[in-house]
Amino acid sequence: MKSTEAINTANQNAVLVGTKIRFAELNIKDKTVTGQVATTYQTESSSVGVSKRLFDNATLKPLRAIRSRVAKFVKEKTLPWDDNGGRLLPASNLTEFQVVIGECREALNEQVEKVIQNYQEIITEAKSRLGQMFDETEFPTVEQLREKYGIETNFEPMPKVDGFRLTGLNGENDKLKKEMTKSLTTKINNAHADIFDRLLSVMRHLSEKLTEPESVFRDSSVVAVFEEIRNARDLNFTNDTNLTDLCDRLEILLVSCNVATMTPTALRASESNRQDGVKVLNLAVDEILANSPM
């Protein structure tokens, strides 16, 4: 696909999204205890640090679970774009993305309100847990607490090069446009190649697990192989028929060859099944490598 065609296709089939998760672990450095440790061990206070956790694990656990779900979901449904956290979101995933992120935002807000409802009990628990290191003034106010947790998203259109022209540059416009086209094409190609890398990674991971005699693997390791093929279809923002055909062949290879072998229960049942699974997965790896654009 030519550079201009790839850029136009990406513009029609994807947007850029940034996702920011505000999350506070509320670990506070205790300057007094840090100074005491420095004095005891005859070191500079700038070289050591003693911190305390204002919230215990039980309080933070549900909040962390939502943060992890968001991070995992964003990684699955988007592709890398820039170093500033921007991700490429195929239009096919846009509706699901907005729904799931909305659910996670609401769940996070609900959990924060639960913390607020039990705030005095949490502070009392911290007083017992922290002992002489407890200082109630270090706990944020209710208003501050609400601001410390949240999920924000911002959407932007994919960059365009057609029609680009800056006044006053004269002959430099064409040169700059060429450089921008090259940069955009590289980002698009890298995002596209990431789809193949994901397929390759999940196939190799399960193959390695099945190769190790004493290895214990979860059902999710097997399910992930099939899920990644479905994800690859949804992430195909360039409408690459080669990728579509590859997904078709991988599904036929993994499912039709021996349905029983490629189930978690069957793979655990016998060494023979695991060996058959490894053979199928290695064939899948070869298919991906043969068709990868990178």
Disulfide bonds with the S-S distance in Angstrom:
none
